[in-house]
Amino acid sequence: MKIKLFLLFFAVLFSSAHAQLPQRSIAITIDDLPVVVKNSDLKTRQEITKKLLKHIEKAKVPAVGFVNEGKLYNGEKRDEAEIDLLRQWIRAGLELGNHTYSHLSLHDNPLEKYQAEILKGEIITKELLGEKGRKIRYFRHPYLWTGLSLEIKSNLAQFLAEHNYTIAPVTIDNSDWIFARAYDNAIEKNDKGLQLKIGEAYVPYLIEKTEYWERQSVKLFDREIKQILLLHANSINSDYFDDVAAALVRRNYDFITLEEALEDEAFKLPDKFVKRNGISWLHRWALDKGSDFVLPNEPRVADFVLKAAGMDSE
Ligand SMILES: [Zn+2]
């Protein structure tokens, strides 16, 4: 009897704790399509795509995938097997956007070259979306590097608008790509123990980051805005995205489209950030108000993951 009462107490405590969570919304964006992985043989790329899409469909996430079309060619020739990976995204009812042809750096190239890469990087995606009567709408800057001067930013913004692109910002920025690099290294070394350890640290890390950005949002806006999460089409997400989605649902998140997320008033604020690093739009807006608005203690990647990724620091 005492045990039953004890359990009931915890059941009530848990359900009331969940009921007190705010209703939250998040759009999920996935970069570097069709796949970004160390071992780049076709079979691996097909498996990653299949597993990742299965998770996305199961969790009913209306994700947007951002494509580097350079990966869809073998020299000058179209690589139909790679293009088929993208077709699977479209068949799953998902939206595709432009991430430049070759993941070009805006900081190290003239704007004209960058613009040419945007146009070169939309050809096949437009074709595939067109087959379904749909249009390409979103652009995501590689590395989230948006320009080192207000002049470059506004010229690029004008170019994107002229070509009917909406910039896809990111609020829940994170280093899933470092975890992916560590994970791929462990797979390559056939170190199953390390692979599992990295995988099991990954979801708690992402949720800690999410909590940080929720708090940063409250500090800036006195409320939690509709969030936009950036992940990559890599092997760790193909193994763990179902757990990521479930953890977000437990935090009371609804999965919304990027279009719905961008309806949040917050995204009307300008992005005036002109430094080199690619950072969350929440930090861009915070820095614009003054460095006091930047929430301290942003969660970092654990040392053992950095080490496994072959990196000294983030
Ligand atoms: Zn990218």
py3Dmol code that shows the C-alpha trace and the ligand (Angstrom):
import py3Dmol

protein = """\
ATOM      1  CA  MET A   1       0.000   0.000   0.000  1.00  0.00           C
ATOM      2  CA  LYS A   2       2.721   2.407   1.010  1.00  0.00           C
ATOM      3  CA  ILE A   3       4.567   1.669  -2.233  1.00  0.00           C
ATOM      4  CA  LYS A   4       1.430   2.311  -4.278  1.00  0.00           C
ATOM      5  CA  LEU A   5       0.872   5.641  -2.564  1.00  0.00           C
ATOM      6  CA  PHE A   6       4.502   6.499  -3.150  1.00  0.00           C
ATOM      7  CA  LEU A   7       4.159   5.729  -6.876  1.00  0.00           C
ATOM      8  CA  LEU A   8       0.903   7.679  -7.074  1.00  0.00           C
ATOM      9  CA  PHE A   9       2.646  10.651  -5.481  1.00  0.00           C
ATOM     10  CA  PHE A  10       5.315  10.577  -8.186  1.00  0.00           C
ATOM     11  CA  ALA A  11       2.786  10.072 -10.961  1.00  0.00           C
ATOM     12  CA  VAL A  12       0.864  13.166  -9.818  1.00  0.00           C
ATOM     13  CA  LEU A  13       4.075  15.128  -9.346  1.00  0.00           C
ATOM     14  CA  PHE A  14       5.286  14.190 -12.822  1.00  0.00           C
ATOM     15  CA  SER A  15       2.009  14.923 -14.609  1.00  0.00           C
ATOM     16  CA  SER A  16       1.579  18.278 -12.869  1.00  0.00           C
ATOM     17  CA  ALA A  17       5.170  19.187 -13.682  1.00  0.00           C
ATOM     18  CA  HIS A  18       4.494  18.409 -17.335  1.00  0.00           C
ATOM     19  CA  ALA A  19       1.233  20.368 -17.283  1.00  0.00           C
ATOM     20  CA  GLN A  20       3.147  23.413 -16.062  1.00  0.00           C
ATOM     21  CA  LEU A  21       5.492  23.416 -19.052  1.00  0.00           C
ATOM     22  CA  PRO A  22       4.716  26.178 -21.526  1.00  0.00           C
ATOM     23  CA  GLN A  23       3.426  25.191 -24.945  1.00  0.00           C
ATOM     24  CA  ARG A  24       6.486  25.472 -27.160  1.00  0.00           C
ATOM     25  CA  SER A  25       7.024  25.478 -30.920  1.00  0.00           C
ATOM     26  CA  ILE A  26      10.037  24.530 -32.982  1.00  0.00           C
ATOM     27  CA  ALA A  27      10.907  24.284 -36.662  1.00  0.00           C
ATOM     28  CA  ILE A  28      13.619  21.795 -37.549  1.00  0.00           C
ATOM     29  CA  THR A  29      16.062  22.512 -40.340  1.00  0.00           C
ATOM     30  CA  ILE A  30      18.623  20.028 -41.593  1.00  0.00           C
ATOM     31  CA  ASP A  31      21.695  21.239 -43.464  1.00  0.00           C
ATOM     32  CA  ASP A  32      24.276  19.870 -45.903  1.00  0.00           C
ATOM     33  CA  LEU A  33      21.958  17.575 -47.864  1.00  0.00           C
ATOM     34  CA  PRO A  34      21.871  15.038 -49.236  1.00  0.00           C
ATOM     35  CA  VAL A  35      24.344  13.741 -46.601  1.00  0.00           C
ATOM     36  CA  VAL A  36      27.407  14.951 -44.705  1.00  0.00           C
ATOM     37  CA  VAL A  37      29.517  12.045 -43.471  1.00  0.00           C
ATOM     38  CA  LYS A  38      33.164  10.985 -43.256  1.00  0.00           C
ATOM     39  CA  ASN A  39      32.779   7.626 -44.987  1.00  0.00           C
ATOM     40  CA  SER A  40      31.208   8.781 -48.182  1.00  0.00           C
ATOM     41  CA  ASP A  41      30.389   5.577 -50.035  1.00  0.00           C
ATOM     42  CA  LEU A  42      26.945   5.473 -51.615  1.00  0.00           C
ATOM     43  CA  LYS A  43      25.631   2.656 -49.431  1.00  0.00           C
ATOM     44  CA  THR A  44      26.377   4.635 -46.235  1.00  0.00           C
ATOM     45  CA  ARG A  45      24.737   7.734 -47.721  1.00  0.00           C
ATOM     46  CA  GLN A  46      21.646   5.738 -48.678  1.00  0.00           C
ATOM     47  CA  GLU A  47      21.397   4.191 -45.216  1.00  0.00           C
ATOM     48  CA  ILE A  48      21.754   7.556 -43.451  1.00  0.00           C
ATOM     49  CA  THR A  49      19.059   9.083 -45.653  1.00  0.00           C
ATOM     50  CA  LYS A  50      16.691   6.176 -45.125  1.00  0.00           C
ATOM     51  CA  LYS A  51      17.117   6.087 -41.338  1.00  0.00           C
ATOM     52  CA  LEU A  52      16.935   9.855 -40.908  1.00  0.00           C
ATOM     53  CA  LEU A  53      13.780  10.172 -43.022  1.00  0.00           C
ATOM     54  CA  LYS A  54      12.160   7.291 -41.157  1.00  0.00           C
ATOM     55  CA  HIS A  55      12.692   9.145 -37.857  1.00  0.00           C
ATOM     56  CA  ILE A  56      11.459  12.439 -39.307  1.00  0.00           C
ATOM     57  CA  GLU A  57       8.310  10.850 -40.736  1.00  0.00           C
ATOM     58  CA  LYS A  58       7.582   8.899 -37.563  1.00  0.00           C
ATOM     59  CA  ALA A  59       7.804  12.040 -35.414  1.00  0.00           C
ATOM     60  CA  LYS A  60       5.764  14.003 -38.018  1.00  0.00           C
ATOM     61  CA  VAL A  61       8.345  16.761 -38.297  1.00  0.00           C
ATOM     62  CA  PRO A  62       7.774  19.157 -41.235  1.00  0.00           C
ATOM     63  CA  ALA A  63      11.527  19.678 -41.667  1.00  0.00           C
ATOM     64  CA  VAL A  64      13.304  21.746 -44.297  1.00  0.00           C
ATOM     65  CA  GLY A  65      16.491  20.279 -45.770  1.00  0.00           C
ATOM     66  CA  PHE A  66      19.169  22.620 -47.127  1.00  0.00           C
ATOM     67  CA  VAL A  67      21.011  21.278 -50.151  1.00  0.00           C
ATOM     68  CA  ASN A  68      24.574  21.581 -51.421  1.00  0.00           C
ATOM     69  CA  GLU A  69      23.993  20.650 -55.050  1.00  0.00           C
ATOM     70  CA  GLY A  70      27.727  20.205 -55.649  1.00  0.00           C
ATOM     71  CA  LYS A  71      27.234  16.772 -54.055  1.00  0.00           C
ATOM     72  CA  LEU A  72      24.810  15.813 -56.842  1.00  0.00           C
ATOM     73  CA  TYR A  73      27.468  15.815 -59.571  1.00  0.00           C
ATOM     74  CA  ASN A  74      30.297  13.560 -60.586  1.00  0.00           C
ATOM     75  CA  GLY A  75      32.552  16.087 -62.269  1.00  0.00           C
ATOM     76  CA  GLU A  76      30.211  17.799 -64.713  1.00  0.00           C
ATOM     77  CA  LYS A  77      27.793  14.862 -64.862  1.00  0.00           C
ATOM     78  CA  ARG A  78      24.644  14.574 -62.769  1.00  0.00           C
ATOM     79  CA  ASP A  79      24.864  11.733 -60.260  1.00  0.00           C
ATOM     80  CA  GLU A  80      21.405  10.157 -60.357  1.00  0.00           C
ATOM     81  CA  ALA A  81      22.009   8.026 -57.242  1.00  0.00           C
ATOM     82  CA  GLU A  82      22.734  11.160 -55.211  1.00  0.00           C
ATOM     83  CA  ILE A  83      19.763  12.972 -56.741  1.00  0.00           C
ATOM     84  CA  ASP A  84      17.586  10.028 -55.741  1.00  0.00           C
ATOM     85  CA  LEU A  85      18.508  10.710 -52.085  1.00  0.00           C
ATOM     86  CA  LEU A  86      16.948  14.154 -52.452  1.00  0.00           C
ATOM     87  CA  ARG A  87      13.893  12.672 -54.170  1.00  0.00           C
ATOM     88  CA  GLN A  88      13.324  10.655 -50.995  1.00  0.00           C
ATOM     89  CA  TRP A  89      13.069  13.899 -49.012  1.00  0.00           C
ATOM     90  CA  ILE A  90      10.478  15.191 -51.451  1.00  0.00           C
ATOM     91  CA  ARG A  91       8.578  11.897 -51.368  1.00  0.00           C
ATOM     92  CA  ALA A  92       8.470  12.236 -47.569  1.00  0.00           C
ATOM     93  CA  GLY A  93       6.627  15.529 -48.119  1.00  0.00           C
ATOM     94  CA  LEU A  94       9.526  17.658 -46.885  1.00  0.00           C
ATOM     95  CA  GLU A  95      10.691  21.020 -48.154  1.00  0.00           C
ATOM     96  CA  LEU A  96      14.118  21.700 -49.659  1.00  0.00           C
ATOM     97  CA  GLY A  97      16.102  24.940 -49.583  1.00  0.00           C
ATOM     98  CA  ASN A  98      19.368  26.316 -50.967  1.00  0.00           C
ATOM     99  CA  HIS A  99      22.676  26.132 -49.022  1.00  0.00           C
ATOM    100  CA  THR A 100      24.893  27.170 -51.991  1.00  0.00           C
ATOM    101  CA  TYR A 101      26.416  24.806 -54.538  1.00  0.00           C
ATOM    102  CA  SER A 102      29.636  23.967 -52.682  1.00  0.00           C
ATOM    103  CA  HIS A 103      29.072  25.265 -49.111  1.00  0.00           C
ATOM    104  CA  LEU A 104      30.992  28.408 -50.056  1.00  0.00           C
ATOM    105  CA  SER A 105      32.373  30.812 -47.459  1.00  0.00           C
ATOM    106  CA  LEU A 106      30.960  34.320 -47.774  1.00  0.00           C
ATOM    107  CA  HIS A 107      33.937  35.724 -45.854  1.00  0.00           C
ATOM    108  CA  ASP A 108      36.595  34.407 -48.228  1.00  0.00           C
ATOM    109  CA  ASN A 109      34.949  34.993 -51.599  1.00  0.00           C
ATOM    110  CA  PRO A 110      33.656  38.005 -53.501  1.00  0.00           C
ATOM    111  CA  LEU A 111      29.896  38.526 -53.271  1.00  0.00           C
ATOM    112  CA  GLU A 112      29.533  37.995 -57.038  1.00  0.00           C
ATOM    113  CA  LYS A 113      31.000  34.498 -56.746  1.00  0.00           C
ATOM    114  CA  TYR A 114      28.751  33.725 -53.775  1.00  0.00           C
ATOM    115  CA  GLN A 115      25.702  34.867 -55.691  1.00  0.00           C
ATOM    116  CA  ALA A 116      26.699  32.745 -58.696  1.00  0.00           C
ATOM    117  CA  GLU A 117      26.974  29.759 -56.316  1.00  0.00           C
ATOM    118  CA  ILE A 118      23.441  30.388 -55.062  1.00  0.00           C
ATOM    119  CA  LEU A 119      22.104  30.258 -58.619  1.00  0.00           C
ATOM    120  CA  LYS A 120      24.255  27.239 -59.530  1.00  0.00           C
ATOM    121  CA  GLY A 121      23.019  25.542 -56.365  1.00  0.00           C
ATOM    122  CA  GLU A 122      19.291  25.759 -57.077  1.00  0.00           C
ATOM    123  CA  ILE A 123      18.997  24.006 -60.463  1.00  0.00           C
ATOM    124  CA  ILE A 124      18.219  20.409 -59.471  1.00  0.00           C
ATOM    125  CA  THR A 125      16.321  21.334 -56.293  1.00  0.00           C
ATOM    126  CA  LYS A 126      14.044  23.607 -58.342  1.00  0.00           C
ATOM    127  CA  GLU A 127      13.521  20.794 -60.843  1.00  0.00           C
ATOM    128  CA  LEU A 128      12.577  18.258 -58.141  1.00  0.00           C
ATOM    129  CA  LEU A 129      10.259  20.659 -56.308  1.00  0.00           C
ATOM    130  CA  GLY A 130       8.773  21.732 -59.655  1.00  0.00           C
ATOM    131  CA  GLU A 131       7.748  18.129 -60.386  1.00  0.00           C
ATOM    132  CA  LYS A 132       5.457  18.464 -57.339  1.00  0.00           C
ATOM    133  CA  GLY A 133       4.260  21.946 -58.324  1.00  0.00           C
ATOM    134  CA  ARG A 134       6.335  23.520 -55.550  1.00  0.00           C
ATOM    135  CA  LYS A 135       8.883  26.333 -55.490  1.00  0.00           C
ATOM    136  CA  ILE A 136      12.197  26.819 -53.689  1.00  0.00           C
ATOM    137  CA  ARG A 137      11.749  29.420 -50.921  1.00  0.00           C
ATOM    138  CA  TYR A 138      14.536  29.380 -48.337  1.00  0.00           C
ATOM    139  CA  PHE A 139      18.238  30.144 -48.218  1.00  0.00           C
ATOM    140  CA  ARG A 140      20.608  29.162 -45.409  1.00  0.00           C
ATOM    141  CA  HIS A 141      24.106  30.705 -45.262  1.00  0.00           C
ATOM    142  CA  PRO A 142      26.879  28.070 -45.000  1.00  0.00           C
ATOM    143  CA  TYR A 143      28.513  28.250 -41.532  1.00  0.00           C
ATOM    144  CA  LEU A 144      25.808  30.872 -40.703  1.00  0.00           C
ATOM    145  CA  TRP A 145      28.337  33.396 -42.025  1.00  0.00           C
ATOM    146  CA  THR A 146      26.210  36.309 -43.122  1.00  0.00           C
ATOM    147  CA  GLY A 147      28.741  38.959 -44.159  1.00  0.00           C
ATOM    148  CA  LEU A 148      31.490  41.096 -42.624  1.00  0.00           C
ATOM    149  CA  SER A 149      29.848  44.447 -43.347  1.00  0.00           C
ATOM    150  CA  LEU A 150      26.332  45.871 -43.400  1.00  0.00           C
ATOM    151  CA  GLU A 151      26.887  46.663 -47.077  1.00  0.00           C
ATOM    152  CA  ILE A 152      27.587  43.013 -48.000  1.00  0.00           C
ATOM    153  CA  LYS A 153      24.626  41.924 -45.887  1.00  0.00           C
ATOM    154  CA  SER A 154      22.201  44.300 -47.508  1.00  0.00           C
ATOM    155  CA  ASN A 155      23.466  43.589 -51.047  1.00  0.00           C
ATOM    156  CA  LEU A 156      23.087  39.870 -50.454  1.00  0.00           C
ATOM    157  CA  ALA A 157      19.662  40.322 -48.851  1.00  0.00           C
ATOM    158  CA  GLN A 158      18.562  42.288 -51.904  1.00  0.00           C
ATOM    159  CA  PHE A 159      19.895  39.598 -54.257  1.00  0.00           C
ATOM    160  CA  LEU A 160      18.074  36.903 -52.285  1.00  0.00           C
ATOM    161  CA  ALA A 161      14.824  38.873 -52.304  1.00  0.00           C
ATOM    162  CA  GLU A 162      15.103  39.406 -56.069  1.00  0.00           C
ATOM    163  CA  HIS A 163      15.363  35.645 -56.461  1.00  0.00           C
ATOM    164  CA  ASN A 164      12.407  35.018 -54.130  1.00  0.00           C
ATOM    165  CA  TYR A 165      14.463  33.615 -51.267  1.00  0.00           C
ATOM    166  CA  THR A 166      13.705  34.088 -47.594  1.00  0.00           C
ATOM    167  CA  ILE A 167      16.737  33.829 -45.281  1.00  0.00           C
ATOM    168  CA  ALA A 168      16.415  30.911 -42.869  1.00  0.00           C
ATOM    169  CA  PRO A 169      17.775  32.067 -39.487  1.00  0.00           C
ATOM    170  CA  VAL A 170      18.745  29.728 -36.640  1.00  0.00           C
ATOM    171  CA  THR A 171      17.919  30.222 -32.959  1.00  0.00           C
ATOM    172  CA  ILE A 172      18.906  26.855 -31.438  1.00  0.00           C
ATOM    173  CA  ASP A 173      22.467  26.765 -32.654  1.00  0.00           C
ATOM    174  CA  ASN A 174      24.602  23.853 -31.453  1.00  0.00           C
ATOM    175  CA  SER A 175      27.590  21.720 -32.393  1.00  0.00           C
ATOM    176  CA  ASP A 176      25.884  18.552 -33.649  1.00  0.00           C
ATOM    177  CA  TRP A 177      28.560  18.555 -36.360  1.00  0.00           C
ATOM    178  CA  ILE A 178      31.307  18.038 -33.736  1.00  0.00           C
ATOM    179  CA  PHE A 179      29.405  15.095 -32.254  1.00  0.00           C
ATOM    180  CA  ALA A 180      28.984  13.768 -35.814  1.00  0.00           C
ATOM    181  CA  ARG A 181      32.701  14.031 -36.508  1.00  0.00           C
ATOM    182  CA  ALA A 182      33.505  12.191 -33.249  1.00  0.00           C
ATOM    183  CA  TYR A 183      30.830   9.576 -33.996  1.00  0.00           C
ATOM    184  CA  ASP A 184      32.114   8.990 -37.540  1.00  0.00           C
ATOM    185  CA  ASN A 185      35.678   8.635 -36.221  1.00  0.00           C
ATOM    186  CA  ALA A 186      34.507   6.018 -33.696  1.00  0.00           C
ATOM    187  CA  ILE A 187      32.675   4.133 -36.477  1.00  0.00           C
ATOM    188  CA  GLU A 188      35.786   4.263 -38.657  1.00  0.00           C
ATOM    189  CA  LYS A 189      37.892   2.842 -35.807  1.00  0.00           C
ATOM    190  CA  ASN A 190      35.183   0.255 -35.133  1.00  0.00           C
ATOM    191  CA  ASP A 191      35.158   1.442 -31.498  1.00  0.00           C
ATOM    192  CA  LYS A 192      31.581   0.511 -30.599  1.00  0.00           C
ATOM    193  CA  GLY A 193      31.999   1.523 -26.940  1.00  0.00           C
ATOM    194  CA  LEU A 194      33.110   5.041 -27.831  1.00  0.00           C
ATOM    195  CA  GLN A 195      30.434   5.322 -30.538  1.00  0.00           C
ATOM    196  CA  LEU A 196      27.732   4.499 -27.975  1.00  0.00           C
ATOM    197  CA  LYS A 197      29.205   6.846 -25.367  1.00  0.00           C
ATOM    198  CA  ILE A 198      29.161   9.733 -27.880  1.00  0.00           C
ATOM    199  CA  GLY A 199      25.627   8.847 -29.004  1.00  0.00           C
ATOM    200  CA  GLU A 200      24.348   8.728 -25.439  1.00  0.00           C
ATOM    201  CA  ALA A 201      25.899  12.102 -24.615  1.00  0.00           C
ATOM    202  CA  TYR A 202      24.419  13.683 -27.742  1.00  0.00           C
ATOM    203  CA  VAL A 203      20.713  13.961 -26.874  1.00  0.00           C
ATOM    204  CA  PRO A 204      21.235  15.365 -23.335  1.00  0.00           C
ATOM    205  CA  TYR A 205      23.681  17.881 -24.862  1.00  0.00           C
ATOM    206  CA  LEU A 206      21.101  19.039 -27.418  1.00  0.00           C
ATOM    207  CA  ILE A 207      18.428  19.386 -24.748  1.00  0.00           C
ATOM    208  CA  GLU A 208      20.778  21.369 -22.490  1.00  0.00           C
ATOM    209  CA  LYS A 209      21.461  23.665 -25.430  1.00  0.00           C
ATOM    210  CA  THR A 210      17.735  23.964 -26.098  1.00  0.00           C
ATOM    211  CA  GLU A 211      17.126  24.960 -22.453  1.00  0.00           C
ATOM    212  CA  TYR A 212      19.870  27.561 -22.759  1.00  0.00           C
ATOM    213  CA  TRP A 213      18.254  29.107 -25.847  1.00  0.00           C
ATOM    214  CA  GLU A 214      14.826  29.045 -24.155  1.00  0.00           C
ATOM    215  CA  ARG A 215      16.303  31.064 -21.280  1.00  0.00           C
ATOM    216  CA  GLN A 216      18.118  33.382 -23.707  1.00  0.00           C
ATOM    217  CA  SER A 217      14.802  33.970 -25.445  1.00  0.00           C
ATOM    218  CA  VAL A 218      13.092  34.877 -22.158  1.00  0.00           C
ATOM    219  CA  LYS A 219      15.945  37.240 -21.259  1.00  0.00           C
ATOM    220  CA  LEU A 220      15.502  39.074 -24.563  1.00  0.00           C
ATOM    221  CA  PHE A 221      11.762  38.917 -25.174  1.00  0.00           C
ATOM    222  CA  ASP A 222      10.237  37.969 -21.798  1.00  0.00           C
ATOM    223  CA  ARG A 223       8.804  34.931 -23.552  1.00  0.00           C
ATOM    224  CA  GLU A 224       9.894  31.874 -25.484  1.00  0.00           C
ATOM    225  CA  ILE A 225       9.779  32.657 -29.182  1.00  0.00           C
ATOM    226  CA  LYS A 226       9.124  30.036 -31.850  1.00  0.00           C
ATOM    227  CA  GLN A 227      12.503  28.347 -32.153  1.00  0.00           C
ATOM    228  CA  ILE A 228      14.442  27.187 -35.227  1.00  0.00           C
ATOM    229  CA  LEU A 229      16.814  24.281 -34.649  1.00  0.00           C
ATOM    230  CA  LEU A 230      19.783  23.567 -36.929  1.00  0.00           C
ATOM    231  CA  LEU A 231      20.919  19.971 -37.364  1.00  0.00           C
ATOM    232  CA  HIS A 232      22.858  18.227 -40.128  1.00  0.00           C
ATOM    233  CA  ALA A 233      22.126  15.238 -42.371  1.00  0.00           C
ATOM    234  CA  ASN A 234      24.742  13.089 -40.671  1.00  0.00           C
ATOM    235  CA  SER A 235      25.098   9.620 -39.179  1.00  0.00           C
ATOM    236  CA  ILE A 236      24.567  10.581 -35.531  1.00  0.00           C
ATOM    237  CA  ASN A 237      21.204  12.159 -36.393  1.00  0.00           C
ATOM    238  CA  SER A 238      20.278   9.112 -38.490  1.00  0.00           C
ATOM    239  CA  ASP A 239      20.757   7.044 -35.310  1.00  0.00           C
ATOM    240  CA  TYR A 240      19.454   9.475 -32.670  1.00  0.00           C
ATOM    241  CA  PHE A 241      16.950  11.858 -34.254  1.00  0.00           C
ATOM    242  CA  ASP A 242      14.025   9.820 -32.895  1.00  0.00           C
ATOM    243  CA  ASP A 243      15.386  10.356 -29.365  1.00  0.00           C
ATOM    244  CA  VAL A 244      15.948  14.070 -30.063  1.00  0.00           C
ATOM    245  CA  ALA A 245      12.338  14.416 -31.277  1.00  0.00           C
ATOM    246  CA  ALA A 246      10.975  12.509 -28.268  1.00  0.00           C
ATOM    247  CA  ALA A 247      12.991  14.666 -25.850  1.00  0.00           C
ATOM    248  CA  LEU A 248      11.624  17.822 -27.507  1.00  0.00           C
ATOM    249  CA  VAL A 249       8.054  16.488 -27.233  1.00  0.00           C
ATOM    250  CA  ARG A 250       8.687  15.882 -23.512  1.00  0.00           C
ATOM    251  CA  ARG A 251       9.617  19.575 -23.238  1.00  0.00           C
ATOM    252  CA  ASN A 252       6.172  20.288 -24.708  1.00  0.00           C
ATOM    253  CA  TYR A 253       7.361  21.244 -28.179  1.00  0.00           C
ATOM    254  CA  ASP A 254       5.120  21.143 -31.233  1.00  0.00           C
ATOM    255  CA  PHE A 255       6.869  20.658 -34.550  1.00  0.00           C
ATOM    256  CA  ILE A 256       5.963  23.498 -36.890  1.00  0.00           C
ATOM    257  CA  THR A 257       7.058  24.522 -40.384  1.00  0.00           C
ATOM    258  CA  LEU A 258       9.766  27.109 -40.933  1.00  0.00           C
ATOM    259  CA  GLU A 259       7.070  29.347 -42.425  1.00  0.00           C
ATOM    260  CA  GLU A 260       5.069  29.143 -39.171  1.00  0.00           C
ATOM    261  CA  ALA A 261       8.161  29.812 -37.059  1.00  0.00           C
ATOM    262  CA  LEU A 262       9.033  32.906 -39.081  1.00  0.00           C
ATOM    263  CA  GLU A 263       5.599  34.374 -38.302  1.00  0.00           C
ATOM    264  CA  ASP A 264       6.922  35.070 -34.803  1.00  0.00           C
ATOM    265  CA  GLU A 265       7.398  38.850 -34.392  1.00  0.00           C
ATOM    266  CA  ALA A 266      10.954  38.237 -33.152  1.00  0.00           C
ATOM    267  CA  PHE A 267      12.100  37.464 -36.693  1.00  0.00           C
ATOM    268  CA  LYS A 268      11.162  40.989 -37.795  1.00  0.00           C
ATOM    269  CA  LEU A 269      14.167  42.265 -35.831  1.00  0.00           C
ATOM    270  CA  PRO A 270      17.129  43.079 -38.075  1.00  0.00           C
ATOM    271  CA  ASP A 271      20.331  41.025 -38.010  1.00  0.00           C
ATOM    272  CA  LYS A 272      23.136  43.581 -37.760  1.00  0.00           C
ATOM    273  CA  PHE A 273      25.877  41.127 -36.798  1.00  0.00           C
ATOM    274  CA  VAL A 274      29.034  41.629 -38.901  1.00  0.00           C
ATOM    275  CA  LYS A 275      31.658  39.519 -37.120  1.00  0.00           C
ATOM    276  CA  ARG A 276      33.263  36.380 -38.514  1.00  0.00           C
ATOM    277  CA  ASN A 277      31.547  33.716 -36.454  1.00  0.00           C
ATOM    278  CA  GLY A 278      28.282  32.069 -37.354  1.00  0.00           C
ATOM    279  CA  ILE A 279      26.050  32.455 -34.306  1.00  0.00           C
ATOM    280  CA  SER A 280      22.408  32.093 -33.287  1.00  0.00           C
ATOM    281  CA  TRP A 281      20.082  34.928 -34.215  1.00  0.00           C
ATOM    282  CA  LEU A 282      19.196  35.128 -30.498  1.00  0.00           C
ATOM    283  CA  HIS A 283      22.793  36.147 -29.785  1.00  0.00           C
ATOM    284  CA  ARG A 284      22.798  38.552 -32.744  1.00  0.00           C
ATOM    285  CA  TRP A 285      19.760  40.353 -31.329  1.00  0.00           C
ATOM    286  CA  ALA A 286      21.192  40.194 -27.794  1.00  0.00           C
ATOM    287  CA  LEU A 287      24.531  41.702 -28.877  1.00  0.00           C
ATOM    288  CA  ASP A 288      22.663  44.449 -30.698  1.00  0.00           C
ATOM    289  CA  LYS A 289      20.964  45.416 -27.400  1.00  0.00           C
ATOM    290  CA  GLY A 290      24.259  45.193 -25.485  1.00  0.00           C
ATOM    291  CA  SER A 291      26.539  42.387 -24.325  1.00  0.00           C
ATOM    292  CA  ASP A 292      24.664  42.289 -20.974  1.00  0.00           C
ATOM    293  CA  PHE A 293      21.814  40.638 -22.829  1.00  0.00           C
ATOM    294  CA  VAL A 294      23.939  37.630 -23.787  1.00  0.00           C
ATOM    295  CA  LEU A 295      23.115  34.846 -21.345  1.00  0.00           C
ATOM    296  CA  PRO A 296      26.327  33.390 -19.831  1.00  0.00           C
ATOM    297  CA  ASN A 297      27.264  29.726 -19.426  1.00  0.00           C
ATOM    298  CA  GLU A 298      26.268  28.412 -22.833  1.00  0.00           C
ATOM    299  CA  PRO A 299      26.665  24.617 -22.647  1.00  0.00           C
ATOM    300  CA  ARG A 300      29.830  23.297 -24.264  1.00  0.00           C
ATOM    301  CA  VAL A 301      30.719  20.025 -25.963  1.00  0.00           C
ATOM    302  CA  ALA A 302      32.301  17.587 -23.479  1.00  0.00           C
ATOM    303  CA  ASP A 303      36.082  17.156 -23.696  1.00  0.00           C
ATOM    304  CA  PHE A 304      35.923  13.460 -24.581  1.00  0.00           C
ATOM    305  CA  VAL A 305      33.736  14.297 -27.603  1.00  0.00           C
ATOM    306  CA  LEU A 306      36.095  17.079 -28.730  1.00  0.00           C
ATOM    307  CA  LYS A 307      39.003  14.666 -28.375  1.00  0.00           C
ATOM    308  CA  ALA A 308      37.212  11.952 -30.352  1.00  0.00           C
ATOM    309  CA  ALA A 309      36.472  14.568 -33.030  1.00  0.00           C
ATOM    310  CA  GLY A 310      40.200  15.413 -33.168  1.00  0.00           C
ATOM    311  CA  MET A 311      39.566  18.974 -31.949  1.00  0.00           C
ATOM    312  CA  ASP A 312      41.178  21.008 -29.132  1.00  0.00           C
ATOM    313  CA  SER A 313      38.242  23.351 -28.642  1.00  0.00           C
ATOM    314  CA  GLU A 314      34.850  24.255 -30.091  1.00  0.00           C
TER     315      GLU A 314
END
"""
ligand_1 = """\
1
ZN
Zn 26.182 23.730 -43.825
"""
view = py3Dmol.view(width=600, height=400)
view.addModel(protein, "pdb")
view.setStyle({"model": 0}, {"cartoon": {"style": "trace"}})
view.addModel(ligand_1, "xyz")
view.setStyle({"model": 1}, {"stick": {}})
view.zoomTo()
view.show()
